[in-house]
Amino acid sequence: MGPEGSPSVEVIDLAPGLWVWRVEHPNWSEGHDWPEVVTSVCVDAGAERWVLDPLLPPAQASQVWDRFADRPPTAVAVLIGDHLRETWDDRTTWSVDALVRRYGCRAFGPNAFDPEMIEKGGPLETDVQTIEPGQELPGDLVPFRDPRGWYETPLYLPDHKTLVFGDSMTERAGSLRVWMSPTHEERALPDLRAMLDLPFERVIISHGEPVHTREAFEQALELPPWPATSLHISAWRGDLEQVRKLVESGADLTARSDTSGETPLDWAVKASRAEGASKSTYDDVIAYLKSAMKTGDGGATGKKP
């Protein structure tokens, strides 16, 4: 934080017509599974100036506002519903609404926003146009299907050979990682690998170190998802059918989560103790995982013997 509780604002120029700003999120607190400082993107694409996942800084952050004054935004997009962010100066105003009010730009976003966020922060006053995969966007930006199935629209910026993600990719302990999902192997990895057909040179993400190379992206696809595997998630949800499917396809029963060091069985046991959990549902999952570990249907390598 800066003086008197004001946030620290950092602007990073990546290429002519492409820059990001980084600022502490006003609603962050200890225990969140994402770092306090988040990234917003500004890109010039032909006659368009896009602002992506904005968290508008205070009025005194001239390093951002002077740039907007020199060339006002013409379009703003929220890449994932969770990135509907307030402004620093007015926590009752969404950054998207503030940009549309001030500059008259068009607004775009995913096909779903978090209802809890809307209930807490109030409805959007802006008519947000849904971004669809393959849609022709102003400035020739290219949107993709959400790799994880959670209402995200990653964008490719062809003029700058850059991919921009909301939450599909994250950085932890210096490494670019794919954020976990229930269908990591079935959907996320194939979708992300298909992006390697693009001639991109950099990747911009919201959480963690903001800019990464193509090589880092390739390496991320070979690493386990962060912070846990698809088997962890399915076990947590009590989804016996998916748990069985993953184990039979070779999922690692002994894999440990990055954050807690727990196995999928540990996650199932913990979830079974939560208020409102169906005991019978989790009993079946727990029994199956214990049996699979005993018989070696997954094992340390995740392969059947």
C-alpha positions in Angstrom: 0.0 0.0 0.0 1.0 3.6 -0.6 0.7 6.5 1.8 -2.5 6.8 3.8 -3.8 3.4 2.6 -3.7 4.3 -1.1 -2.8 1.4 -3.4 0.6 1.1 -5.1 0.0 1.3 -8.9 2.6 0.0 -11.3 2.5 0.4 -15.1 4.5 -2.0 -17.3 5.0 -1.3 -21.0 5.3 -4.5 -23.0 5.3 -3.3 -26.6 4.1 -0.3 -28.5 0.3 -0.2 -27.9 0.4 -2.9 -25.2 0.7 -2.2 -21.5 -0.6 -3.4 -18.1 -1.1 -1.9 -14.8 -0.9 -3.7 -11.4 -2.7 -2.7 -8.2 -3.8 -4.3 -4.9 -7.3 -5.7 -5.0 -9.5 -3.8 -2.5 -11.3 -6.9 -1.4 -8.3 -9.2 -0.9 -7.7 -10.7 2.5 -5.5 -13.5 3.9 -6.8 -16.9 2.9 -7.7 -16.0 -0.7 -6.2 -18.5 -3.2 -4.9 -15.7 -5.4 -2.3 -13.0 -4.7 -3.3 -9.5 -3.5 -1.9 -7.6 -6.6 -3.9 -8.2 -9.8 -3.2 -7.2 -13.4 -5.3 -5.2 -15.9 -4.4 -4.9 -19.6 -4.7 -2.1 -22.2 -4.1 -2.9 -25.8 -4.4 -0.8 -29.0 -5.7 -2.9 -31.9 -6.1 -0.9 -35.1 -8.5 1.9 -34.3 -9.6 0.3 -31.1 -8.3 0.6 -27.6 -9.3 -2.3 -25.4 -9.2 -2.5 -21.6 -9.3 -6.0 -20.2 -10.3 -7.1 -16.7 -10.0 -3.6 -15.4 -9.5 -2.7 -11.7 -9.6 1.1 -12.0 -7.0 2.8 -9.7 -7.6 6.0 -7.7 -7.9 9.3 -9.5 -4.4 10.3 -8.4 -2.9 7.4 -10.4 -1.9 9.6 -13.2 0.3 7.0 -14.8 -2.9 5.2 -15.9 -5.4 8.0 -16.3 -3.1 10.3 -18.4 -2.8 7.5 -20.9 -6.6 7.1 -21.1 -6.9 10.9 -21.6 -4.4 10.7 -24.5 -6.2 7.9 -26.1 -9.6 7.0 -24.6 -10.7 3.3 -24.5 -13.2 2.2 -27.1 -14.0 -1.2 -25.7 -13.8 -2.9 -22.3 -14.0 -6.6 -21.6 -14.3 -8.8 -18.5 -12.7 -12.2 -19.3 -14.2 -14.1 -16.5 -17.1 -13.4 -14.2 -14.9 -13.3 -11.1 -13.0 -10.4 -12.5 -16.0 -8.0 -12.3 -14.1 -5.5 -10.2 -15.0 -2.3 -8.3 -13.1 1.0 -8.7 -10.7 2.0 -6.0 -12.4 5.4 -5.5 -16.0 4.1 -5.3 -16.5 0.5 -4.1 -20.2 0.7 -5.2 -19.3 1.3 -8.8 -18.0 -1.5 -11.1 -14.9 -0.6 -13.2 -16.8 -1.6 -16.4 -19.6 0.9 -15.6 -17.1 3.6 -14.8 -15.2 3.2 -18.1 -18.5 3.2 -20.1 -19.8 6.3 -18.3 -16.5 8.2 -18.8 -15.5 7.2 -22.3 -18.7 5.8 -23.9 -16.9 2.6 -24.8 -18.6 -0.7 -25.6 -18.6 -3.4 -23.0 -18.1 -7.2 -23.5 -18.0 -10.1 -21.1 -18.7 -13.8 -20.4 -22.1 -15.4 -20.5 -22.3 -15.5 -16.7 -21.3 -13.4 -13.8 -21.0 -14.5 -10.2 -24.5 -13.9 -8.7 -23.0 -13.4 -5.2 -20.8 -10.6 -6.6 -23.8 -9.0 -8.2 -25.9 -9.3 -5.1 -23.2 -7.8 -2.9 -21.9 -5.1 -5.3 -25.1 -4.3 -7.1 -26.2 -4.9 -10.7 -24.3 -3.8 -13.7 -25.8 -0.7 -15.3 -24.0 -1.4 -18.6 -25.4 -3.6 -21.3 -22.6 -6.1 -21.6 -22.3 -8.0 -24.9 -21.5 -11.7 -24.5 -18.2 -12.8 -26.0 -18.6 -16.0 -27.9 -15.6 -18.3 -29.0 -14.7 -17.5 -32.6 -16.6 -14.2 -32.6 -15.2 -11.3 -34.6 -14.4 -8.6 -32.1 -13.4 -5.0 -32.8 -9.7 -4.7 -33.6 -9.6 -8.4 -34.7 -9.1 -9.8 -31.1 -9.8 -13.6 -31.1 -11.8 -15.1 -28.2 -11.6 -18.8 -27.3 -13.7 -21.3 -25.4 -13.0 -21.4 -21.7 -10.5 -24.2 -21.2 -11.9 -25.1 -17.8 -15.6 -24.7 -18.5 -16.0 -21.9 -15.9 -17.2 -19.0 -18.2 -13.9 -17.6 -19.2 -13.1 -16.2 -22.6 -9.3 -16.1 -23.2 -8.3 -13.6 -25.9 -5.6 -13.6 -28.6 -4.2 -10.3 -29.6 -2.8 -10.9 -33.1 -1.1 -7.6 -33.6 1.0 -8.2 -30.5 1.2 -12.0 -30.7 -0.1 -12.2 -27.1 -2.5 -14.5 -25.3 -4.5 -13.0 -22.3 -6.1 -15.2 -19.7 -8.4 -14.5 -16.8 -8.0 -17.5 -14.4 -7.1 -20.5 -16.7 -3.4 -19.8 -16.1 -1.8 -18.6 -12.9 1.8 -18.1 -11.6 2.9 -19.8 -8.4 6.5 -20.0 -6.9 7.9 -18.7 -10.2 6.2 -21.1 -12.5 3.3 -20.6 -14.9 0.6 -23.2 -14.1 -2.8 -24.2 -15.4 -5.4 -23.5 -12.7 -7.2 -26.7 -11.7 -10.6 -27.9 -13.1 -12.7 -31.1 -13.0 -11.9 -31.7 -16.7 -8.2 -30.8 -16.8 -7.3 -33.8 -18.9 -10.4 -33.9 -21.0 -10.8 -30.2 -21.8 -8.3 -27.8 -20.4 -5.1 -29.5 -21.8 -6.5 -30.1 -25.3 -7.9 -26.6 -25.6 -4.6 -25.0 -24.3 -2.5 -27.2 -26.5 -4.5 -26.2 -29.5 -3.4 -22.6 -28.8 0.1 -23.6 -29.6 -0.9 -23.4 -33.3 -1.0 -19.6 -32.8 2.2 -17.6 -33.4 2.1 -16.1 -29.9 5.2 -14.9 -28.2 3.9 -13.9 -24.7 1.2 -14.7 -22.2 -0.5 -12.2 -19.9 -2.2 -13.5 -16.7 -4.1 -11.7 -13.9 -2.7 -13.5 -10.8 1.0 -13.7 -10.1 3.8 -12.5 -12.3 1.9 -11.0 -15.2 4.0 -11.8 -18.3 5.3 -15.1 -19.4 7.0 -16.6 -22.5 5.7 -19.1 -25.0 8.2 -21.5 -23.5 6.8 -21.1 -20.0 3.3 -21.8 -21.5 4.5 -25.0 -23.0 6.2 -26.0 -19.8 3.0 -25.3 -17.8 1.1 -27.8 -19.9 3.5 -30.5 -18.7 3.1 -29.7 -15.0 0.3 -30.8 -12.7 -2.6 -28.3 -12.4 -2.4 -25.8 -9.5 -3.1 -26.4 -6.7 -4.5 -29.9 -7.1 -5.5 -32.5 -9.6 -8.9 -33.4 -11.3 -9.1 -36.3 -9.0 -8.8 -34.0 -5.9 -11.7 -31.9 -7.2 -13.9 -34.9 -8.1 -13.2 -36.5 -4.7 -14.1 -33.2 -3.0 -17.4 -33.1 -4.9 -18.3 -36.6 -4.0 -18.5 -37.5 -7.7 -18.0 -41.3 -7.7 -18.5 -41.7 -11.4 -15.8 -39.2 -12.3 -13.5 -40.5 -9.5 -13.7 -44.0 -10.9 -13.2 -42.8 -14.4 -10.1 -40.8 -13.5 -8.6 -43.7 -11.5 -9.2 -46.2 -14.2 -7.5 -43.9 -16.7 -4.4 -43.8 -14.5 -4.9 -40.8 -12.1 -2.3 -40.6 -9.4 -4.0 -41.6 -6.1 -1.0 -40.3 -4.1 -0.8 -36.9 -5.7 -0.6 -34.1 -3.1 -2.1 -30.6 -3.4 0.3 -27.7 -3.5 -1.4 -25.8 -0.8 -2.1 -28.4 1.9 -0.1 -31.5 0.8 -3.2 -33.6 0.9 -4.2 -36.6 -1.3 -7.6 -36.9 -3.1 -8.7 -39.3 -0.3 -7.9 -36.5 2.2 -10.0 -34.1 0.3 -12.9 -36.5 0.2 -12.7 -37.1 3.9 -12.5 -33.4 4.6 -15.5 -32.7 2.3 -17.5 -35.4 4.0 -17.3 -33.5 7.3 -18.6 -30.3 5.8 -22.0 -29.0 6.9 -24.7 -30.4 4.6 -22.5 -33.1 3.0 -24.2 -36.3 2.0 -22.6 -39.0 4.1 -23.6 -41.9 1.8 -22.2 -40.1 -1.2 -18.8 -39.5 0.4 -18.7 -42.9 2.0 -18.8 -44.5 -1.4 -16.1 -42.2 -2.7 -13.9 -42.8 0.3 -14.4 -46.5 0.2 -13.5 -46.7 -3.5 -10.4 -44.6 -3.1 -9.2 -46.7 -0.1 -9.8 -49.8 -2.1 -8.0 -48.5 -5.2 -5.0 -47.5 -3.1 -4.9 -50.9 -1.5 -5.0 -52.8 -4.8 -2.7 -50.5 -6.6 -5.1 -49.2 -9.2 -3.4 -45.8 -9.2 -0.3 -45.9 -7.1 2.6 -43.5 -7.0 2.8 -43.3 -10.7 -0.9 -43.0 -11.4 -0.6 -46.1 -13.6 -2.2 -49.5 -13.2 0.3 -52.3 -12.6 
